[in-house]
Amino acid sequence: MATLSEIQAQIKQLQAQEAEIKAKELDAAVQDIVAKMQAFGISVNDLNSLLPAALRGKARAGSAEASADSSKKRSSISSVAAKYRGPNGETWSGRGLTPRWLATLVADGKNKEDFAITA
């Protein structure tokens, strides 16, 4: 039968392995998500508009400091005026990835500047 100290040593070793595996899997998952967002023309703003309000703005679990920092940042950030408007009323500020609706129109041979909002 193993002693308590041997079991505790095994637990520490397994916890270290767990942290290592989690970090690798997290990195792979993030890379997969970013690739899919780029492939489908999805921006972070698109995700925020689709998420339930309860999930928006939450930092990673266990990071109270990060959520406090993000709430401070949010209050000082102003919204950006739209630069482009689509045929169905969609808008885009020109920041971040090109949205799907505009990427589709450009792929169909239209010019992005045809959808620019004139002041």
C-alpha positions in Angstrom: 0.0 0.0 0.0 1.3 3.5 -0.9 2.0 6.0 1.8 0.3 9.4 2.1 3.4 11.3 0.9 3.7 9.0 -2.2 0.1 9.6 -3.1 0.5 13.4 -2.6 3.6 13.3 -4.9 1.6 11.4 -7.5 -1.2 14.0 -7.2 1.3 16.9 -7.8 2.8 15.1 -10.8 -0.7 14.4 -12.3 -1.8 18.0 -11.7 1.4 19.3 -13.5 0.6 16.9 -16.4 -3.0 18.2 -16.4 -1.9 21.8 -16.6 0.5 21.0 -19.4 -2.1 19.1 -21.4 -4.7 21.8 -20.8 -2.4 24.5 -22.1 -1.7 22.5 -25.3 -5.3 21.8 -25.9 -6.3 25.4 -25.2 -3.8 26.6 -27.7 -5.0 24.2 -30.3 -8.7 25.1 -29.6 -7.9 28.9 -29.9 -6.1 28.3 -33.2 -9.0 26.3 -34.5 -11.5 28.9 -33.5 -9.5 31.8 -35.1 -9.2 29.8 -38.3 -12.9 29.2 -38.4 -13.7 32.8 -37.7 -11.4 33.9 -40.5 -12.9 31.3 -42.9 -16.4 32.5 -42.2 -15.6 36.2 -41.9 -16.8 36.3 -38.3 -15.5 39.1 -36.1 -15.3 39.3 -32.3 -18.1 41.9 -32.5 -20.3 39.4 -34.4 -19.7 36.9 -31.6 -20.6 39.5 -28.9 -23.8 40.3 -30.6 -24.8 36.7 -30.8 -23.9 35.7 -27.2 -26.5 36.0 -24.5 -26.0 39.0 -22.3 -25.0 36.8 -19.3 -21.9 35.6 -21.2 -20.8 38.9 -22.7 -17.8 40.5 -21.1 -16.9 37.6 -18.9 -13.2 37.0 -18.5 -11.8 33.6 -18.2 -12.9 31.6 -15.2 -11.0 32.5 -12.1 -9.8 35.9 -13.3 -11.6 38.5 -11.2 -8.9 41.0 -12.0 -9.3 40.6 -15.7 -13.1 41.1 -15.5 -12.5 44.3 -13.4 -10.0 45.6 -16.0 -12.3 44.8 -18.9 -15.2 46.7 -17.3 -13.0 49.7 -16.9 -11.9 49.5 -20.5 -15.5 49.1 -21.7 -16.6 52.3 -20.2 -13.9 54.4 -21.8 -14.3 52.9 -25.3 -16.6 54.7 -27.7 -18.4 53.1 -30.5 -17.0 53.6 -34.0 -19.2 55.0 -36.8 -20.1 52.6 -39.6 -18.2 53.1 -42.9 -20.0 50.6 -45.0 -23.7 49.7 -45.4 -24.9 46.6 -47.2 -28.0 46.2 -49.4 -29.9 44.7 -46.5 -28.9 47.5 -44.0 -25.9 45.6 -42.5 -23.1 47.9 -41.4 -19.4 47.6 -40.8 -17.0 50.1 -39.2 -14.1 49.0 -41.4 -12.3 47.6 -38.4 -11.5 43.9 -37.9 -12.2 41.1 -40.3 -14.4 41.8 -43.3 -17.9 40.6 -42.5 -19.5 37.8 -44.5 -22.0 40.0 -46.3 -19.3 42.3 -47.7 -16.9 39.5 -48.5 -19.6 37.7 -50.5 -20.4 40.9 -52.4 -16.7 41.5 -53.2 -16.3 37.9 -54.3 -19.3 38.4 -56.6 -17.3 41.2 -58.3 -18.6 44.3 -56.5 -16.3 47.0 -55.2 -16.1 47.5 -51.5 -16.2 51.3 -52.0 -19.6 50.9 -53.6 -20.9 50.3 -50.1 -19.1 53.2 -48.4 -21.3 55.5 -46.4 -21.0 59.0 -47.6 -21.3 61.8 -45.0 
